[in-house]
Amino acid sequence: MASIYSAGSAGRDERLLQGVIASMPMFRDVDRPSIGLIASQARIQHCRPGALIARQGEPLPGVIAVAYGLAKLALPRRRGEEKVLRFLGANESFGEAAALLDRPCPVDVVALTDAMLAVIPVRPLQQLKERDSRFANNLVRILAEGLLSLMAEVDANSGRSSAQRLAAYLDSLADPRPGSVTCAILLPVTKTALAARLGVTKETISRLLRNLREQGLIEMTQRKITILDRVRLAGIAS
């Protein structure tokens, strides 16, 4: 698996970095001069599918923000298996807690698609945290929401069947507006990656999707899925 550091050339386009950083939730309401200062010390990194962005047990280069593309956070297992904990997409970040506490990376972070990242060193973030209460509050909220989200997922998946987990995942991709019965979604990852995320095999994912289609709940063409009855799908998930 290629390392991120050999997967593309680093750049220092500060205007691009400022745009990426300003779109991150942790910098909401932070003033432009502060964002510019952070951008001046960050760097852009491009990586290809399969590039290893960070390795479990090794130091992080800083907080990693995704400008575009998709990555996975995974716990490696024996015999090449892994448990995918989360997919990381555009405007999302990883590593705040480990970087700020100077702890090793708790998971493998691997690019699933072509991706552009902003790598932000921890020192300017610590300095900004000390002088800007807005940034400090944003950071606390992000860390707290991350913990609560993880606990909610563990609780929700406890005792859930593979069919329920898949239905819940598909429903989470759907239009969040209430009252939408049918909607089109695009699976952001391959069946193999989705299987690792849900803790099943690729064959099981294929069988479950086929069952949902036979029940008239979805239509599927490659990775494009049309949810035909969201109410019934949500019923399976719950």
Backbone torsions as a table, in degrees:
resi	resn	phi	psi	omega
1	MET	NA	127.6	-176.3
2	ALA	-71.9	146.6	175.1
3	SER	-82.5	153.0	176.9
4	ILE	-58.9	-31.3	-172.7
5	TYR	-76.4	-11.3	173.2
6	SER	-113.5	10.9	-174.0
7	ALA	-102.2	16.9	179.1
8	GLY	160.4	167.5	-178.9
9	SER	-94.6	137.0	180.0
10	ALA	-74.6	146.4	179.0
11	GLY	-128.5	164.6	179.6
12	ARG	-131.2	42.6	177.3
13	ASP	-74.9	97.4	-172.6
14	GLU	-67.8	-30.9	177.9
15	ARG	-65.0	-43.4	177.1
16	LEU	-63.6	-43.8	179.3
17	LEU	-61.8	-40.1	179.3
18	GLN	-62.1	-39.8	178.5
19	GLY	-65.1	-43.3	179.3
20	VAL	-63.7	-47.3	-176.5
21	ILE	-66.5	-41.2	-178.5
22	ALA	-63.9	-25.6	-179.3
23	SER	-82.2	-7.9	-178.7
24	MET	-78.0	137.0	-179.7
25	PRO	-55.4	-31.8	-176.7
26	MET	-69.5	-15.9	-179.9
27	PHE	-105.7	14.5	177.6
28	ARG	-60.4	128.6	178.5
29	ASP	71.4	6.1	175.3
30	VAL	-79.2	139.7	-174.3
31	ASP	-69.5	154.4	-175.8
32	ARG	-60.8	-40.5	178.2
33	PRO	-58.8	-38.6	178.9
34	SER	-66.9	-41.6	177.0
35	ILE	-62.5	-41.0	177.9
36	GLY	-62.4	-37.9	178.7
37	LEU	-66.1	-42.8	177.1
38	ILE	-62.1	-45.0	-178.3
39	ALA	-61.3	-34.1	-178.6
40	SER	-66.5	-18.2	-179.0
41	GLN	-110.3	-3.0	178.6
42	ALA	-93.9	177.0	176.4
43	ARG	-145.2	153.1	174.7
44	ILE	-89.1	139.6	176.7
45	GLN	-135.0	128.3	175.4
46	HIS	-100.9	143.4	176.6
47	CYS	-144.6	156.3	-178.0
48	ARG	-99.2	165.7	176.6
49	PRO	-55.3	133.6	-179.5
50	GLY	91.9	-8.7	179.8
51	ALA	-67.5	136.1	177.7
52	LEU	-84.0	111.5	-177.9
53	ILE	-80.7	-41.1	177.6
54	ALA	-152.8	146.9	-177.5
55	ARG	-111.7	140.1	177.9
56	GLN	-56.6	132.5	176.9
57	GLY	88.9	-6.4	-179.6
58	GLU	-107.4	157.6	-179.8
59	PRO	-63.8	147.3	174.1
60	LEU	-87.8	144.0	176.2
61	PRO	-74.4	-9.0	-178.3
62	GLY	150.2	-166.2	175.6
63	VAL	-77.8	134.9	-176.6
64	ILE	-108.2	121.2	178.3
65	ALA	-114.0	137.9	-179.5
66	VAL	-93.3	119.0	174.7
67	ALA	-80.8	-48.4	170.4
68	TYR	-151.2	160.5	-178.4
69	GLY	104.2	-170.6	-175.9
70	LEU	-143.5	139.5	176.6
71	ALA	-133.9	165.6	177.1
72	LYS	-123.0	146.3	171.7
73	LEU	-103.7	119.3	-171.5
74	ALA	-136.2	144.6	172.1
75	LEU	-97.4	115.8	179.6
76	PRO	-67.9	143.6	177.8
77	ARG	-121.2	177.4	177.5
78	ARG	-69.3	157.9	177.3
79	ARG	59.8	31.4	175.2
80	GLY	77.2	2.2	179.5
81	GLU	-79.6	165.4	178.7
82	GLU	-152.9	159.2	173.4
83	LYS	-114.1	112.0	179.5
84	VAL	-81.7	120.7	-177.7
85	LEU	-89.2	-31.3	-173.0
86	ARG	-166.7	150.7	169.2
87	PHE	-101.5	139.0	-176.5
88	LEU	-114.1	118.8	-176.7
89	GLY	-116.3	-169.3	-176.3
90	ALA	-57.3	139.6	179.2
91	ASN	69.3	13.8	175.2
92	GLU	-110.0	157.1	-176.6
93	SER	-133.7	165.4	-179.4
94	PHE	-146.0	148.8	169.9
95	GLY	99.9	5.4	-177.3
96	GLU	-57.1	-51.2	-175.5
97	ALA	-66.2	-48.8	-178.0
98	ALA	-63.8	-42.0	-178.2
99	ALA	-67.8	-45.4	-177.5
100	LEU	-67.7	-29.9	179.3
101	LEU	-94.1	1.5	-178.9
102	ASP	57.0	44.9	178.0
103	ARG	-106.3	155.9	177.4
104	PRO	-67.5	158.6	179.9
105	CYS	-63.4	129.3	-175.9
106	PRO	-81.8	-10.6	-175.9
107	VAL	-143.0	168.9	166.1
108	ASP	-84.4	135.1	175.1
109	VAL	-114.5	118.1	-172.0
110	VAL	-128.7	134.3	177.1
111	ALA	-71.1	134.7	176.1
112	LEU	-99.8	-22.0	179.0
113	THR	-137.4	175.1	167.3
114	ASP	-57.1	134.8	-174.4
115	ALA	-144.8	151.6	171.5
116	MET	-120.5	128.9	-175.5
117	LEU	-119.6	153.3	166.5
118	ALA	-109.2	123.0	178.5
119	VAL	-104.4	115.6	-172.6
120	ILE	-110.1	115.9	179.2
121	PRO	-59.9	152.8	-173.7
122	VAL	-76.4	-30.5	-174.3
123	ARG	-57.7	-51.0	179.2
124	PRO	-65.3	-27.2	176.4
125	LEU	-68.7	-41.2	177.4
126	GLN	-63.5	-40.2	179.2
127	GLN	-65.5	-42.3	178.9
128	LEU	-65.2	-37.3	179.0
129	LYS	-61.1	-34.8	-177.8
130	GLU	-74.1	-29.8	-173.3
131	ARG	-108.8	-10.0	-176.4
132	ASP	-127.4	106.8	-177.6
133	SER	-66.7	-27.4	178.7
134	ARG	-64.9	-46.1	178.2
135	PHE	-64.4	-43.1	179.7
136	ALA	-60.2	-42.8	179.2
137	ASN	-65.9	-41.2	177.3
138	ASN	-60.0	-42.3	-178.2
139	LEU	-65.0	-43.8	177.8
140	VAL	-60.8	-43.8	-178.3
141	ARG	-63.8	-42.6	-179.7
142	ILE	-63.1	-44.6	-180.0
143	LEU	-66.2	-40.3	179.5
144	ALA	-67.3	-43.4	179.2
145	GLU	-63.8	-36.7	178.3
146	GLY	-63.1	-42.8	178.5
147	LEU	-65.2	-45.8	-179.5
148	LEU	-64.5	-38.1	178.4
149	SER	-64.2	-41.8	178.6
150	LEU	-64.2	-44.1	179.8
151	MET	-64.2	-39.6	179.6
152	ALA	-65.0	-38.6	179.8
153	GLU	-68.8	-42.6	178.1
154	VAL	-59.9	-43.8	179.9
155	ASP	-65.5	-42.7	-177.4
156	ALA	-66.7	-35.7	-176.3
157	ASN	-85.4	-10.9	-179.9
158	SER	-66.0	115.2	178.9
159	GLY	82.6	-0.1	179.0
160	ARG	-79.1	142.6	175.1
161	SER	-76.0	166.7	178.1
162	SER	-63.2	-35.4	178.2
163	ALA	-64.7	-40.8	178.6
164	GLN	-65.8	-41.0	179.9
165	ARG	-64.1	-41.5	178.9
166	LEU	-66.3	-44.7	179.5
167	ALA	-59.9	-41.6	179.5
168	ALA	-65.0	-39.1	179.9
169	TYR	-66.1	-45.4	178.9
170	LEU	-61.8	-41.6	-179.8
171	ASP	-64.7	-32.6	-179.5
172	SER	-68.7	-21.7	179.3
173	LEU	-86.1	-12.5	-173.2
174	ALA	-77.6	168.7	177.9
175	ASP	-53.8	121.5	-176.7
176	PRO	-72.2	-11.8	-177.7
177	ARG	-67.3	134.1	-179.9
178	PRO	-65.9	147.7	176.3
179	GLY	92.6	-9.8	178.7
180	SER	-74.8	121.4	-177.4
181	VAL	-95.3	-46.5	177.5
182	THR	-114.2	146.1	176.5
183	CYS	-163.7	155.6	179.5
184	ALA	-101.4	136.8	177.3
185	ILE	-131.6	163.6	176.9
186	LEU	-124.9	121.6	176.3
187	LEU	-61.5	121.9	-175.8
188	PRO	-76.5	-12.0	-175.4
189	VAL	-134.6	170.0	177.0
190	THR	-73.5	166.4	176.9
191	LYS	-62.0	-34.3	179.8
192	THR	-63.5	-46.0	179.4
193	ALA	-67.6	-38.9	178.6
194	LEU	-64.7	-39.8	178.4
195	ALA	-60.7	-42.4	178.5
196	ALA	-65.5	-33.5	179.1
197	ARG	-68.8	-36.9	-176.0
198	LEU	-95.4	-2.4	176.6
199	GLY	75.2	34.0	178.6
200	VAL	-133.5	-178.0	177.6
201	THR	-91.7	162.9	176.9
202	LYS	-60.6	-38.4	179.4
203	GLU	-63.1	-37.9	178.0
204	THR	-64.8	-41.3	177.3
205	ILE	-58.9	-46.1	179.6
206	SER	-60.6	-42.6	-179.2
207	ARG	-66.4	-41.9	-178.9
208	LEU	-66.6	-40.3	177.4
209	LEU	-64.3	-39.3	177.4
210	ARG	-63.7	-39.7	178.5
211	ASN	-63.9	-42.0	178.9
212	LEU	-63.7	-37.0	177.9
213	ARG	-67.2	-42.5	-179.8
214	GLU	-65.9	-27.7	177.5
215	GLN	-82.0	-1.4	-180.0
216	GLY	77.0	20.3	-178.6
217	LEU	-91.5	-28.3	-179.4
218	ILE	-141.4	160.2	163.7
219	GLU	-121.8	147.5	-173.2
220	MET	-142.7	131.3	171.9
221	THR	-129.4	106.1	-173.0
222	GLN	54.5	-117.2	-177.9
223	ARG	-99.2	3.7	176.2
224	LYS	-91.5	124.4	-177.3
225	ILE	-123.1	133.5	172.1
226	THR	-107.0	118.0	176.4
227	ILE	-82.2	117.8	-175.7
228	LEU	-89.7	-27.4	-179.4
229	ASP	-143.7	90.1	-174.4
230	ARG	-69.6	-31.0	-179.6
231	VAL	-63.4	-45.9	179.5
232	ARG	-68.0	-36.8	179.0
233	LEU	-63.6	-43.9	177.9
234	ALA	-64.2	-33.1	177.2
235	GLY	-63.8	-40.1	176.1
236	ILE	-63.8	-42.3	-177.3
237	ALA	-61.7	-34.9	-175.5
238	SER	-91.8	NA	NA
